[in-house]
Amino acid sequence: MNMIVNCVAYAHGRRVREIALEEISAILEQEDTFVWLGLHEPDENLLQQVQQQFQLHDLAVEDAHAAHQRPKVEVYGDSLFVVLRTAQLQEGRICFGETHIFLGLRYLVTVRHGASLPYTGVRARCERTPELLSLGPGFALYTIMDFVGDNYFPILDGLEEVVTTLEEDIVKAPLNQAATERIYEIKRDLAYLRRAVAPLVEVCEQLMELRLPQIPVGTYPYFRDVHDHLLRINESIDTLREMLTTALQVSVSLASVSQNEVTKRLAGWGAILAVPTMIFSIYGMNFEFMPELRWRYSYAVVIGIVIMFCLLLYRHLKKVKWL
């Protein structure tokens, strides 16, 4: 696996050429030039070489190698260390990754781990607007953050379709164990997604509020745009979580109503069966003095009375919708 995705020098916002790792120090000494280095899951040896070329802080390099960091921005001298959480929807499940970014006045280093799309398209987008790329690596940082944020929208759209289907199924039929487990999985994924997105809002705010030299003033409107997108994503996540909670509550309510209907029907049939049970139990007591025992039609009359009472009770229960 090639751990160095690309290493390119830019001057006045335009691509100059691809450079080797050993050339970086010399390129950084040239005026109006910056280097954009892209790495994918580099090993410790490669990160040490990159650290020597860019003079990166030990703690930031350690975090970039170990990964498993929360989204944040930290200042190390004249360098910024930014952590982003990336996500991809794979077979209905959200897989997360990380991008660690080292930003200086004349360089941008990206380190990708886990589930993450390559930034080839982001680089091409920057190169199509040299007047903006001439603002420096700070603009390239914006395009990466914008790309990461935009990739959350397809994930939310896919989850919204799943949630809508689950809501329709709940209305049509009682919630089964598989659907309940699916709702729990989606709520868990949304919780992880919010944990990844919410801190990015703070990262955008810090990049604008700290007035750092690595972030040109001309890029502030672009970071505000990313900030707005992330707020929309957070709102969408909260909405989906509320929809799932409501779906579970509706399912429980429907199940309770269904159980009540079954209970009412059982109680109604129990009331009907209570009539013959009561009458026939009297005849089972073997009383000696029961005048109707010697009447020829007593058996038929008793059966008729039982049937009549049962039919009247059935009609009444049917009318009040207990049966």
N, C-alpha and C positions, 0 to 999 in steps of 0.2 A: 504494500500500500504506500502510495506517495504521500508523505506527510506534509510536504511543501506544495500547496495547490498552485500558488503563483507568487511572484515577487517582482513588482513593477515599479519603475521610477517615473514620476510625473514632474513636469516643469510648466509653470504658468497655466495649470489646469489641463494640460495635454499629456497624453501618454508618450513617454520617450522610448523606453524599451524594457524588456525583461532583464533582470540582473541576477547574478549569483549571490548567495548569502555572504560571501567574502567581500563583495563590492559595496555592501551597504554603508559601511563607515565612510568610505570615500564619497559616495553619492550624497550623504547627509551634509557634507561640508560645502556643497555647491549651493549657490544662492537660488531662491525661489524654486526649490526642488523638494519633493517629499517622496517617501517610499511607502508603498502599500504591500504588506506581506500577509498572505493568507495561509494558515496552517490547519491541518485536520488531524486531531488526536495525536499530537507529537509526543515523542518519548522524552525522557529527562535529558538525554544528551543533546538533542536538537534544541530544546528550550534553553539550555545553558549557552549554546552558540548564539542564539537569538538575543539572550540577555547581554552577552558581551558586545554584540554589535550595536544594540540600542541603549545600553547602560540601564537596564530595567531593575526595579527594586526586587530584592530577594523574596519578600513576602508576597508580592503580586505574582511573581513567577511560580512560587510554591502553590498558590491558589489555582493558577491556570493549569498546573500539572495535575493536581489532586482532583479538580472539578468539585461537583456537589456543593456549589456556592449559591446563596440566595442573590437575586438581582440587587445590585448596589453600584455605587460610584465612590471611588476612593482616590485621594490625591497623594501622590508620592513625588514630591519635589516639582519638577517641570513635566511630570507625566501623570496621566489619568489612567485609572484601571476601572473598566466598566464591565459588569457581568449582566448578561441577558439570558433569559430562559426561553428556549425555542420549543415548538411543539408541532407534531404531525399526527393526523388521524389515520390510523392503520387498522383495518378490519374492525372498524367501529370502536376502537379504543384509542385513547390519546397517549402518545409516546412523547416523552420530554427529553430535551437535550440542553446544552449550554453553549453560549458563545462568550468568550473572554476577550476583551478588547483593551489593547494598550494604545493610548493616544498621546502623542507628543506634538510639539509645534511643527515637526517635519516628518512625522511617521505615523502609520496606523498599522497595527498588528492584530489580526483576528485569529483566535484559536477556537475551533469548533470541536465539541464533544457530543456524542449521542445523536438523537434524532434531530436532524437539521438539514435544510436544503442548502446547497452550495450558493455562494454569493457571486457567482459568475455573472448573473443577470444584474445584480446590484452594481458591479464594477462597470458593466457595459452601459448601464443607465447614467452613471456619473460621467463616463467618457463622452456621452452624447451631449452633455452640457458643460463644456470646458469653462464657460464664464462663471458657473457656480462652483465647479471643482477647483477653480483658481482661488477660492476662499480658503482652501487648505484641507487637511485631513479631517477637520471638524465637520465639513459638509459630508464627507464620506461616512463619518460616524452617524450622521442623521439618516442617510439612505439605508444603512444597515438596520437601524432601529425602526425605521418606517417599514422596511421589508419584513422584519420579525413581527411587528404589530399587525401588518396586513395579512400575514399567514394565519393569524388567529381567527379571522372572519370566516374562512371556509370551514374551519373546525366547528365553530358555533352554528353555522348554517346546517352542517351535517347532523349535529346533535339536536338542533331544533326540529328537523324532520323526524328524527327518532322519537323525540318527546311527543310530537303531534300524533304520530302513529300510536304510541302507547296510550295517549288520552282517548283516541277513538276506540281502541280495543277495550279500554276500561268501561266505556259507556255501553258497548255492545255486549260484553260478557264479564263475568266476575274475574277479578285479578287472580291469576294463578301464581305458583311459586316462581316459575321462570321469569314472568313479568316483574314480580317484586324484586328478584335478584338483579334484573336488568336496571330497574330504577335506582337501586342502591349503587350499582356500578357507575351509572351516569352521574349521580350526585357526588360520588367520591372523585370522579374525574374532574367535575366542575370545581370541586374544592381545591384540587391540585392546580387547576388552571387559574383560578383566582389567586392562589398563592404565588403563581408565576407572573401574573399580569399586574396585580395591585402595586407591588414595589416598583415596577417600571414607571408608574405615574410619578412617584417620588424621585426617581432617577432623572426624569425629564425636568422636573421642577428644580432640582439641584443644579443641573447643567446650565440652566438659565439664570438662577439666582446667585450662584457663586461668582459670576462674572470672571470666568477662567480665561486665561490667554489662549488656551487650546481651542476654545469655542468662539469663533468670530461672531461679532454682534450681528452681522448680516445673516447668520444661520438661525437666530432666535425665532423668527416667524415659522421656520420649518420645524423646529423642535416643539413649538406650540401646537402645530398641526398633529404631530405624533402624540402629544399629550391629549388632545381632544379625541383622537382615535382610541387611545387606551381607556379613556373614561367611558366611551361608548361600549367598548368590549366588556369593561367591568359591569356596566348596567345590564348588558345582555346576559352575562353570566348570572347575575342576581335574578333576572327575570326567569331564566330557565330553571334555576333552583326553586323559585317560588312556584313555577308551573308543576314541577315534580312533586313538591310538597302538597300542592292542591290536589294533584292527581291521586296521591296516596290517601288523602283525606276523603276525597270523593269515593274512592274504591272502598274504604272502610265504611262509609255511610251507606253505599249501595249494598254491601254485604250485610250490614245491620238491618236494613229495610227488608232484604230477602229473608233473613232469619226470622224477622218479626212476622212476615207473611206465612212462613212455614209453621211457626208457633201458633198463629191464629187458626190455620187450617187444622192442625192437630187438636187444638182446644175445641174447635167446632165439632169435629167428628167424635171427640171424646164426650161432648155434651149429648150428641145424638145417641151414642151407644149407652150412655148412662140411663136413658129411659127404659129400654128393655132389661137392662141389668137390674135396675131397681125393682121392676114389677116381677120379673122372673125369680128374683131372690126371695120375694115374699112367698111365692109358691114353693119354694124349696125349703121352707121352715117346717113343713109337715104339721100344720095346725089341724086339730080334729074337727073344729066347728068352722067350716067355710061353706056357707049356703050354696055358692055358685058351683061347688064341686059336683053336685048332683043334678045340675042343669045340663041338658043335652048340648046346648049351643055355647056353653061358657068358654070352651077352648077357642072357638072361632071368634067370639066377641073379644076376648082378651087379646088375641093376636091382632085383630082389627084395630083395637084401641092403641096398641103399641105402635102399629104401622102409622096410624093417623097422627099420633103425637110426634113420631119421628119425622114424618113429612112436613108437619107444621113447623117444627124446629129447623128442619133443613131449609124450608122456604124463608124463614126469618133470617137465618145465618147467611143465606145467599143474598138476601136483600141488603144486609149491612156489610156485605163483601168480606165475610169471614171464610167463605168457601168459594 
